[in-house]
Protein backbone atom coordinates (compact mmCIF):
# COMPACT_ATOMS: atom_id res chain seq x y z
CA UNK A 1 0.00 0.00 0.00
CA UNK A 2 1.42 3.34 -0.88
CA UNK A 3 1.54 6.44 1.26
CA UNK A 4 -1.38 8.29 -0.39
CA UNK A 5 -3.74 5.32 -0.09
CA UNK A 6 -2.74 4.92 3.52
CA UNK A 7 -3.45 8.59 4.17
CA UNK A 8 -6.88 8.41 2.52
CA UNK A 9 -7.79 5.42 4.70
CA UNK A 10 -6.57 7.24 7.78
CA UNK A 11 -8.70 10.29 6.90
CA UNK A 12 -11.75 8.15 6.13
CA UNK A 13 -11.34 6.19 9.37
CA UNK A 14 -10.69 9.44 11.21
CA UNK A 15 -14.06 10.75 10.01
CA UNK A 16 -15.98 7.45 10.29
CA UNK A 17 -14.82 6.57 13.82
CA UNK A 18 -16.41 9.60 15.58
CA UNK A 19 -19.58 9.20 13.50
CA UNK A 20 -19.85 5.52 14.44
CA UNK A 21 -19.11 6.39 18.08
CA UNK A 22 -21.81 9.11 18.14
CA UNK A 23 -24.31 6.74 16.49
CA UNK A 24 -23.45 4.06 19.05
CA UNK A 25 -23.99 6.52 21.91
CA UNK A 26 -27.32 7.67 20.43
CA UNK A 27 -28.51 4.07 20.00
CA UNK A 28 -27.41 3.26 23.55
CA UNK A 29 -29.26 6.28 24.99
CA UNK A 30 -32.36 5.38 22.97
CA UNK A 31 -32.25 1.78 24.22
CA UNK A 32 -31.80 2.94 27.80
CA UNK A 33 -34.72 5.39 27.58
CA UNK A 34 -36.89 2.77 25.92
CA UNK A 35 -36.07 0.28 28.66
CA UNK A 36 -36.83 2.83 31.37
CA UNK A 37 -40.14 3.68 29.72
CA UNK A 38 -41.08 0.01 29.60
CA UNK A 39 -40.02 -0.42 33.22
CA UNK A 40 -42.22 2.51 34.30
CA UNK A 41 -45.16 1.12 32.31
CA UNK A 42 -44.78 -2.29 33.94
CA UNK A 43 -44.52 -0.74 37.40
CA UNK A 44 -47.60 1.41 36.77
CA UNK A 45 -49.47 -1.64 35.52
CA UNK A 46 -48.54 -3.58 38.67
CA UNK A 47 -49.56 -0.70 40.93
CA UNK A 48 -52.89 -0.43 39.10
CA UNK A 49 -53.44 -4.19 39.33
CA UNK A 50 -52.69 -4.20 43.05
CA UNK A 51 -55.02 -1.26 43.64
CA UNK A 52 -57.80 -3.00 41.71
CA UNK A 53 -57.27 -6.24 43.60
CA UNK A 54 -57.25 -4.42 46.94
CA UNK A 55 -60.49 -2.65 46.02
CA UNK A 56 -62.10 -5.93 44.96
CA UNK A 57 -60.93 -7.57 48.18
CA UNK A 58 -62.40 -4.77 50.31
CA UNK A 59 -65.64 -4.99 48.35
CA UNK A 60 -65.75 -8.76 48.92
CA UNK A 61 -65.18 -8.27 52.65
CA UNK A 62 -67.95 -5.65 52.75
CA UNK A 63 -70.22 -8.07 50.87
CA UNK A 64 -69.41 -10.78 53.39
CA UNK A 65 -70.17 -8.44 56.31
CA UNK A 66 -73.41 -7.25 54.71
CA UNK A 67 -74.52 -10.83 54.06
CA UNK A 68 -73.64 -11.76 57.63
CA UNK A 69 -75.73 -8.83 58.88
CA UNK A 70 -78.66 -9.89 56.66
CA UNK A 71 -78.37 -13.44 57.99
CA UNK A 72 -78.59 -12.22 61.59
CA UNK A 73 -81.47 -9.87 60.80
CA UNK A 74 -83.33 -12.55 58.85
CA UNK A 75 -82.86 -15.01 61.69
CA UNK A 76 -84.19 -12.52 64.24
CA UNK A 77 -87.15 -11.73 61.98
CA UNK A 78 -88.11 -15.38 61.50
CA UNK A 79 -87.59 -16.12 65.21
CA UNK A 80 -89.87 -13.25 66.17
CA UNK A 81 -92.76 -14.45 63.99
CA UNK A 82 -95.99 -14.18 65.93
CA UNK A 83 -94.44 -11.91 68.55
CA UNK A 84 -94.71 -8.12 69.01
CA UNK A 85 -91.06 -7.47 68.02
CA UNK A 86 -91.74 -8.81 64.51
CA UNK A 87 -92.48 -5.32 63.15
CA UNK A 88 -89.32 -3.91 64.73
CA UNK A 89 -87.24 -6.71 63.22
CA UNK A 90 -88.94 -6.14 59.86
CA UNK A 91 -87.82 -2.51 60.01
CA UNK A 92 -84.27 -3.65 60.80
CA UNK A 93 -84.39 -5.96 57.79
CA UNK A 94 -85.70 -3.12 55.65
CA UNK A 95 -82.77 -0.95 56.79
CA UNK A 96 -80.34 -3.67 55.73
CA UNK A 97 -82.28 -4.12 52.48
CA UNK A 98 -81.84 -0.44 51.56
CA UNK A 99 -78.46 0.00 53.22
CA UNK A 100 -75.10 -1.56 52.41
CA UNK A 101 -76.74 -4.37 50.45
CA UNK A 102 -77.46 -1.99 47.57
CA UNK A 103 -73.71 -1.55 47.06
CA UNK A 104 -72.62 -5.17 47.38
CA UNK A 105 -75.42 -7.53 46.41
CA UNK A 106 -75.55 -9.34 43.12
CA UNK A 107 -78.83 -9.72 41.15
CA UNK A 108 -79.65 -13.16 42.60
CA UNK A 109 -79.30 -11.90 46.18
CA UNK A 110 -81.33 -8.79 45.35
CA UNK A 111 -84.16 -10.99 44.02
CA UNK A 112 -84.00 -13.24 47.09
CA UNK A 113 -84.04 -10.21 49.41
CA UNK A 114 -87.10 -8.84 47.63
CA UNK A 115 -88.89 -12.20 47.73
CA UNK A 116 -88.19 -12.58 51.46
CA UNK A 117 -89.36 -9.03 52.19
CA UNK A 118 -92.58 -9.60 50.26
CA UNK A 119 -93.13 -12.88 52.15
CA UNK A 120 -92.55 -11.04 55.45
CA UNK A 121 -95.14 -8.43 54.45
CA UNK A 122 -97.56 -11.21 53.52
CA UNK A 123 -96.96 -12.85 56.89
CA UNK A 124 -97.53 -9.57 58.73
CA UNK A 125 -100.87 -9.06 56.95
CA UNK A 126 -101.94 -12.64 57.66
CA UNK A 127 -101.76 -13.75 54.04
CA UNK A 128 -98.75 -16.05 54.41
CA UNK A 129 -97.75 -18.58 57.01
CA UNK A 130 -94.69 -18.89 59.22
CA UNK A 131 -93.51 -21.93 57.24
CA UNK A 132 -93.42 -19.90 54.01
CA UNK A 133 -91.43 -17.20 55.79
CA UNK A 134 -88.90 -19.81 56.93
CA UNK A 135 -88.60 -21.25 53.42
CA UNK A 136 -87.95 -17.78 51.97
CA UNK A 137 -85.41 -17.08 54.71
CA UNK A 138 -83.58 -20.32 53.93
CA UNK A 139 -83.57 -19.47 50.21
CA UNK A 140 -82.23 -15.99 50.92
CA UNK A 141 -79.41 -17.25 53.10
CA UNK A 142 -78.55 -20.01 50.63
CA UNK A 143 -78.38 -17.41 47.86
CA UNK A 144 -76.07 -15.23 49.98
CA UNK A 145 -73.83 -18.22 50.74
CA UNK A 146 -73.74 -19.22 47.10
CA UNK A 147 -72.86 -15.67 46.07
CA UNK A 148 -69.91 -15.61 48.46
CA UNK A 149 -68.71 -19.05 47.34
CA UNK A 150 -68.93 -18.27 43.64
CA UNK A 151 -67.09 -14.98 44.00
CA UNK A 152 -64.10 -15.73 46.20
CA UNK A 153 -61.93 -12.87 47.36
CA UNK A 154 -59.05 -11.92 45.09
CA UNK A 155 -55.66 -13.05 46.27
CA UNK A 156 -53.77 -10.74 48.59
CA UNK A 157 -51.93 -8.12 46.48
CA UNK A 158 -49.09 -7.98 49.00
CA UNK A 159 -48.13 -11.55 48.07
CA UNK A 160 -48.33 -11.07 44.28
Backbone as CSV, one residue per row, in Angstrom:
resi,resn,N_x,N_y,N_z,CA_x,CA_y,CA_z,C_x,C_y,C_z
1,UNK,0.851,-1.158,0.000,0.000,0.000,0.000,0.904,1.231,0.000
2,UNK,0.569,2.166,-0.832,1.420,3.341,-0.883,0.963,4.373,0.139
3,UNK,1.729,5.414,0.232,1.537,6.436,1.264,0.225,7.192,1.053
4,UNK,-0.157,7.510,-0.145,-1.377,8.290,-0.388,-2.635,7.457,-0.080
5,UNK,-2.607,6.193,-0.401,-3.741,5.320,-0.094,-3.877,5.176,1.420
6,UNK,-2.730,5.049,2.066,-2.741,4.920,3.525,-3.314,6.180,4.165
7,UNK,-2.963,7.329,3.635,-3.449,8.586,4.173,-4.963,8.719,3.969
8,UNK,-5.442,8.333,2.792,-6.876,8.410,2.518,-7.655,7.520,3.501
9,UNK,-7.138,6.322,3.744,-7.795,5.423,4.699,-7.751,6.003,6.106
10,UNK,-6.665,6.612,6.462,-6.569,7.239,7.785,-7.588,8.372,7.923
11,UNK,-7.734,9.185,6.875,-8.702,10.289,6.902,-10.118,9.732,6.965
12,UNK,-10.409,8.758,6.133,-11.747,8.151,6.135,-12.064,7.539,7.498
13,UNK,-11.131,6.781,8.043,-11.344,6.190,9.372,-11.418,7.269,10.442
14,UNK,-10.651,8.319,10.273,-10.693,9.440,11.215,-12.053,10.113,11.227
15,UNK,-12.723,10.152,10.094,-14.059,10.752,10.005,-15.121,9.730,10.442
16,UNK,-14.979,8.479,10.016,-15.981,7.450,10.291,-16.014,7.066,11.766
17,UNK,-14.873,7.025,12.418,-14.820,6.575,13.816,-15.669,7.450,14.729
18,UNK,-15.556,8.795,14.711,-16.412,9.603,15.582,-17.894,9.471,15.222
19,UNK,-18.175,9.342,13.905,-19.581,9.201,13.499,-20.150,7.899,14.049
20,UNK,-19.399,6.811,13.912,-19.848,5.517,14.438,-19.982,5.582,15.962
21,UNK,-19.056,6.258,16.620,-19.110,6.393,18.076,-20.351,7.175,18.500
22,UNK,-20.630,8.295,17.815,-21.813,9.108,18.135,-23.084,8.303,17.886
23,UNK,-23.140,7.583,16.771,-24.308,6.744,16.489,-24.477,5.664,17.557
24,UNK,-23.388,5.071,17.989,-23.450,4.058,19.053,-23.966,4.642,20.350
25,UNK,-23.511,5.858,20.683,-23.991,6.517,21.906,-25.479,6.834,21.791
26,UNK,-25.902,7.333,20.633,-27.322,7.675,20.426,-28.193,6.414,20.545
27,UNK,-27.760,5.328,19.911,-28.510,4.068,19.998,-28.549,3.581,21.445
28,UNK,-27.448,3.681,22.150,-27.406,3.259,23.553,-28.344,4.074,24.426
29,UNK,-28.357,5.404,24.222,-29.260,6.276,24.989,-30.709,5.941,24.658
30,UNK,-30.994,5.722,23.366,-32.357,5.381,22.969,-32.802,4.066,23.614
31,UNK,-31.926,3.063,23.607,-32.253,1.778,24.225,-32.476,1.937,25.725
32,UNK,-31.647,2.725,26.367,-31.800,2.943,27.805,-33.139,3.611,28.106
33,UNK,-33.451,4.678,27.360,-34.720,5.389,27.576,-35.914,4.489,27.293
34,UNK,-35.812,3.696,26.245,-36.889,2.770,25.917,-37.078,1.748,27.033
35,UNK,-35.987,1.231,27.552,-36.065,0.282,28.662,-36.658,0.902,29.906
36,UNK,-36.272,2.135,30.203,-36.826,2.828,31.373,-38.319,3.085,31.205
37,UNK,-38.719,3.468,29.987,-40.138,3.685,29.715,-40.926,2.402,29.926
38,UNK,-40.412,1.300,29.411,-41.079,0.006,29.598,-41.135,-0.373,31.064
39,UNK,-40.067,-0.110,31.788,-40.018,-0.419,33.222,-41.085,0.377,33.976
40,UNK,-41.211,1.660,33.647,-42.219,2.507,34.298,-43.620,2.018,33.959
41,UNK,-43.843,1.629,32.702,-45.158,1.122,32.306,-45.505,-0.153,33.057
42,UNK,-44.542,-1.041,33.201,-44.782,-2.293,33.938,-45.061,-1.996,35.407
43,UNK,-44.297,-1.097,35.996,-44.519,-0.736,37.403,-45.887,-0.104,37.589
44,UNK,-46.276,0.788,36.682,-47.602,1.405,36.774,-48.704,0.370,36.613
45,UNK,-48.498,-0.572,35.717,-49.468,-1.643,35.523,-49.617,-2.486,36.793
46,UNK,-48.499,-2.795,37.431,-48.545,-3.577,38.671,-49.241,-2.807,39.791
47,UNK,-48.930,-1.516,39.898,-49.564,-0.695,40.931,-51.075,-0.638,40.692
48,UNK,-51.469,-0.470,39.437,-52.888,-0.426,39.103,-53.561,-1.763,39.411
49,UNK,-52.893,-2.848,39.065,-53.443,-4.186,39.328,-53.603,-4.420,40.829
50,UNK,-52.593,-4.037,41.591,-52.688,-4.201,43.047,-53.806,-3.357,43.632
51,UNK,-53.950,-2.127,43.144,-55.021,-1.258,43.640,-56.386,-1.854,43.316
52,UNK,-56.532,-2.380,42.109,-57.799,-3.003,41.711,-58.094,-4.225,42.567
53,UNK,-57.077,-5.035,42.784,-57.273,-6.241,43.602,-57.609,-5.865,45.046
54,UNK,-56.974,-4.845,45.569,-57.252,-4.423,46.942,-58.684,-3.897,47.047
55,UNK,-59.118,-3.141,46.036,-60.495,-2.649,46.022,-61.478,-3.815,45.969
56,UNK,-61.217,-4.774,45.083,-62.103,-5.933,44.961,-62.121,-6.741,46.258
57,UNK,-60.992,-6.844,46.917,-60.927,-7.572,48.185,-61.745,-6.853,49.260
58,UNK,-61.618,-5.542,49.332,-62.404,-4.772,50.307,-63.894,-4.890,50.016
59,UNK,-64.235,-4.842,48.733,-65.640,-4.987,48.353,-66.159,-6.364,48.739
60,UNK,-65.349,-7.404,48.541,-65.746,-8.758,48.916,-65.947,-8.845,50.426
61,UNK,-65.050,-8.236,51.188,-65.185,-8.267,52.647,-66.430,-7.499,53.097
62,UNK,-66.728,-6.395,52.435,-67.952,-5.654,52.753,-69.180,-6.482,52.393
63,UNK,-69.118,-7.192,51.269,-70.223,-8.065,50.870,-70.432,-9.149,51.934
64,UNK,-69.327,-9.745,52.374,-69.411,-10.783,53.393,-70.044,-10.239,54.669
65,UNK,-69.613,-9.052,55.095,-70.165,-8.444,56.313,-71.649,-8.097,56.130
66,UNK,-72.012,-7.584,54.960,-73.412,-7.251,54.705,-74.276,-8.515,54.703
67,UNK,-73.776,-9.578,54.078,-74.522,-10.834,54.057,-74.639,-11.415,55.470
68,UNK,-73.606,-11.284,56.237,-73.641,-11.758,57.633,-74.699,-10.982,58.420
69,UNK,-74.743,-9.669,58.208,-75.733,-8.830,58.878,-77.146,-9.214,58.450
70,UNK,-77.335,-9.474,57.160,-78.656,-9.886,56.665,-79.037,-11.234,57.266
71,UNK,-78.079,-12.127,57.395,-78.367,-13.439,57.991,-78.849,-13.284,59.429
72,UNK,-78.170,-12.450,60.196,-78.588,-12.219,61.587,-79.973,-11.586,61.641
73,UNK,-80.187,-10.576,60.808,-81.472,-9.872,60.798,-82.597,-10.799,60.355
74,UNK,-82.319,-11.602,59.336,-83.326,-12.552,58.848,-83.657,-13.574,59.926
75,UNK,-82.633,-14.056,60.597,-82.865,-15.009,61.687,-83.708,-14.417,62.804
76,UNK,-83.396,-13.189,63.189,-84.191,-12.521,64.235,-85.638,-12.326,63.781
77,UNK,-85.803,-11.979,62.504,-87.146,-11.734,61.982,-87.970,-13.025,61.998
78,UNK,-87.389,-14.103,61.521,-88.106,-15.382,61.505,-88.383,-15.859,62.926
79,UNK,-87.410,-15.681,63.815,-87.593,-16.124,65.209,-88.654,-15.318,65.939
80,UNK,-88.876,-14.093,65.482,-89.868,-13.253,66.173,-91.256,-13.351,65.542
81,UNK,-91.443,-14.287,64.626,-92.756,-14.450,63.991,-93.802,-14.737,65.058
82,UNK,-94.905,-14.005,64.975,-95.993,-14.181,65.931,-95.784,-13.425,67.225
83,UNK,-94.712,-12.679,67.328,-94.443,-11.912,68.553,-94.457,-10.418,68.223
84,UNK,-94.605,-9.574,69.249,-94.707,-8.122,69.010,-93.462,-7.506,68.356
85,UNK,-92.283,-8.069,68.588,-91.058,-7.471,68.023,-90.877,-7.772,66.537
86,UNK,-91.842,-8.489,65.935,-91.738,-8.807,64.507,-91.643,-7.541,63.663
87,UNK,-92.494,-6.560,63.936,-92.484,-5.319,63.151,-91.163,-4.571,63.308
88,UNK,-90.614,-4.568,64.507,-89.320,-3.908,64.728,-88.208,-4.625,63.944
89,UNK,-88.231,-5.948,63.967,-87.240,-6.715,63.215,-87.435,-6.561,61.708
90,UNK,-88.678,-6.389,61.280,-88.943,-6.145,59.864,-88.337,-4.801,59.443
91,UNK,-88.430,-3.813,60.305,-87.820,-2.514,60.006,-86.291,-2.618,59.961
92,UNK,-85.724,-3.423,60.835,-84.268,-3.645,60.798,-83.871,-4.318,59.497
93,UNK,-84.663,-5.302,59.071,-84.394,-5.964,57.790,-84.501,-4.967,56.645
94,UNK,-85.508,-4.118,56.698,-85.696,-3.115,55.650,-84.511,-2.150,55.602
95,UNK,-83.958,-1.811,56.754,-82.766,-0.948,56.794,-81.589,-1.639,56.124
96,UNK,-81.425,-2.920,56.383,-80.343,-3.671,55.731,-80.605,-3.782,54.233
97,UNK,-81.870,-3.980,53.881,-82.279,-4.118,52.482,-81.906,-2.878,51.677
98,UNK,-82.127,-1.697,52.250,-81.844,-0.442,51.562,-80.494,0.151,51.944
99,UNK,-79.753,-0.516,52.768,-78.456,0.001,53.224,-77.302,-0.509,52.393
100,UNK,-76.325,-1.091,53.048,-75.102,-1.558,52.413,-75.377,-2.569,51.309
101,UNK,-76.450,-3.321,51.435,-76.740,-4.366,50.447,-76.852,-3.799,49.037
102,UNK,-77.318,-2.577,48.898,-77.456,-1.987,47.568,-76.103,-1.911,46.872
103,UNK,-75.042,-1.682,47.639,-73.712,-1.554,47.059,-73.059,-2.900,46.742
104,UNK,-73.394,-3.926,47.485,-72.617,-5.166,47.379,-73.370,-6.368,46.837
105,UNK,-74.680,-6.335,46.814,-75.419,-7.525,46.408,-75.358,-7.753,44.907
106,UNK,-75.452,-9.011,44.532,-75.552,-9.337,43.119,-77.034,-9.521,42.789
107,UNK,-77.401,-9.659,41.527,-78.825,-9.722,41.153,-79.601,-10.869,41.806
108,UNK,-78.944,-12.024,41.987,-79.646,-13.157,42.603,-79.992,-12.849,44.060
109,UNK,-79.050,-12.249,44.772,-79.300,-11.901,46.176,-80.364,-10.814,46.257
110,UNK,-80.321,-9.855,45.352,-81.331,-8.793,45.345,-82.731,-9.386,45.161
111,UNK,-82.850,-10.347,44.249,-84.159,-10.987,44.015,-84.603,-11.774,45.251
112,UNK,-83.668,-12.468,45.895,-84.000,-13.243,47.094,-84.387,-12.318,48.247
113,UNK,-83.699,-11.186,48.363,-84.040,-10.208,49.409,-85.465,-9.692,49.190
114,UNK,-85.771,-9.354,47.953,-87.100,-8.841,47.633,-88.168,-9.891,47.916
115,UNK,-87.918,-11.126,47.504,-88.894,-12.200,47.732,-89.115,-12.425,49.226
116,UNK,-88.050,-12.396,50.017,-88.194,-12.576,51.460,-88.975,-11.417,52.069
117,UNK,-88.661,-10.201,51.647,-89.358,-9.035,52.187,-90.849,-9.106,51.868
118,UNK,-91.165,-9.477,50.632,-92.578,-9.602,50.259,-93.269,-10.697,51.070
119,UNK,-92.553,-11.803,51.321,-93.128,-12.881,52.147,-93.351,-12.391,53.575
120,UNK,-92.411,-11.585,54.090,-92.555,-11.038,55.449,-93.761,-10.098,55.522
121,UNK,-93.958,-9.305,54.481,-95.139,-8.434,54.446,-96.414,-9.262,54.378
122,UNK,-96.393,-10.321,53.580,-97.560,-11.211,53.518,-97.838,-11.830,54.884
123,UNK,-96.791,-12.256,55.561,-96.962,-12.852,56.887,-97.559,-11.831,57.854
124,UNK,-97.052,-10.608,57.804,-97.534,-9.570,58.729,-99.010,-9.269,58.495
125,UNK,-99.454,-9.342,57.249,-100.867,-9.057,56.954,-101.752,-10.287,57.124
126,UNK,-101.154,-11.437,57.443,-101.937,-12.640,57.662,-102.165,-13.445,56.397
127,UNK,-101.565,-13.043,55.302,-101.760,-13.749,54.037,-100.874,-14.987,53.935
128,UNK,-99.675,-14.926,54.492,-98.747,-16.049,54.415,-98.549,-16.684,55.774
129,UNK,-97.987,-17.882,55.765,-97.750,-18.584,57.014,-96.289,-18.511,57.429
130,UNK,-96.043,-18.916,58.673,-94.686,-18.892,59.215,-93.775,-19.847,58.447
131,UNK,-94.311,-20.957,57.992,-93.514,-21.929,57.245,-93.001,-21.326,55.936
132,UNK,-93.849,-20.562,55.251,-93.423,-19.903,54.007,-92.327,-18.877,54.277
133,UNK,-92.449,-18.185,55.393,-91.435,-17.204,55.790,-90.088,-17.905,56.028
134,UNK,-90.134,-19.058,56.677,-88.904,-19.812,56.928,-88.278,-20.316,55.628
135,UNK,-89.116,-20.761,54.718,-88.603,-21.247,53.425,-87.918,-20.116,52.669
136,UNK,-88.556,-18.938,52.647,-87.948,-17.780,51.965,-86.649,-17.356,52.651
137,UNK,-86.624,-17.433,53.970,-85.405,-17.083,54.706,-84.280,-18.046,54.344
138,UNK,-84.601,-19.329,54.288,-83.582,-20.320,53.931,-83.076,-20.084,52.511
139,UNK,-83.982,-19.749,51.595,-83.571,-19.475,50.214,-82.684,-18.232,50.136
140,UNK,-83.034,-17.212,50.905,-82.229,-15.985,50.923,-80.825,-16.271,51.428
141,UNK,-80.723,-16.982,52.525,-79.406,-17.254,53.105,-78.591,-18.199,52.222
142,UNK,-79.256,-19.133,51.572,-78.551,-20.010,50.630,-78.032,-19.209,49.437
143,UNK,-78.807,-18.256,48.972,-78.381,-17.406,47.855,-77.179,-16.543,48.266
144,UNK,-77.208,-16.017,49.477,-76.071,-15.231,49.975,-74.823,-16.110,50.066
145,UNK,-74.974,-17.296,50.618,-73.831,-18.216,50.745,-73.276,-18.579,49.373
146,UNK,-74.157,-18.859,48.445,-73.744,-19.218,47.096,-73.012,-18.051,46.417
147,UNK,-73.499,-16.855,46.645,-72.856,-15.673,46.066,-71.429,-15.512,46.576
148,UNK,-71.244,-15.721,47.861,-69.907,-15.606,48.458,-69.000,-16.721,47.930
149,UNK,-69.526,-17.925,47.816,-68.707,-19.049,47.339,-68.315,-18.905,45.872
150,UNK,-69.206,-18.376,45.066,-68.927,-18.271,43.635,-68.107,-17.051,43.270
151,UNK,-67.935,-16.162,44.205,-67.092,-14.980,43.999,-66.093,-14.895,45.135
152,UNK,-65.076,-15.751,45.100,-64.102,-15.730,46.196,-63.299,-14.431,46.185
153,UNK,-62.720,-14.098,47.319,-61.935,-12.866,47.365,-60.707,-12.978,46.482
154,UNK,-60.294,-11.865,45.879,-59.048,-11.916,45.094,-57.875,-12.197,46.019
155,UNK,-56.820,-12.738,45.445,-55.656,-13.045,46.266,-55.077,-11.757,46.833
156,UNK,-54.351,-11.895,47.911,-53.775,-10.736,48.592,-52.719,-10.082,47.704
157,UNK,-52.882,-8.775,47.374,-51.933,-8.120,46.481,-50.528,-7.984,47.080
158,UNK,-50.416,-8.090,48.372,-49.088,-7.980,49.002,-48.229,-9.201,48.675
159,UNK,-48.883,-10.317,48.356,-48.129,-11.547,48.073,-47.889,-11.751,46.595
160,UNK,-48.508,-10.923,45.738,-48.332,-11.073,44.283,-47.083,-10.389,43.808
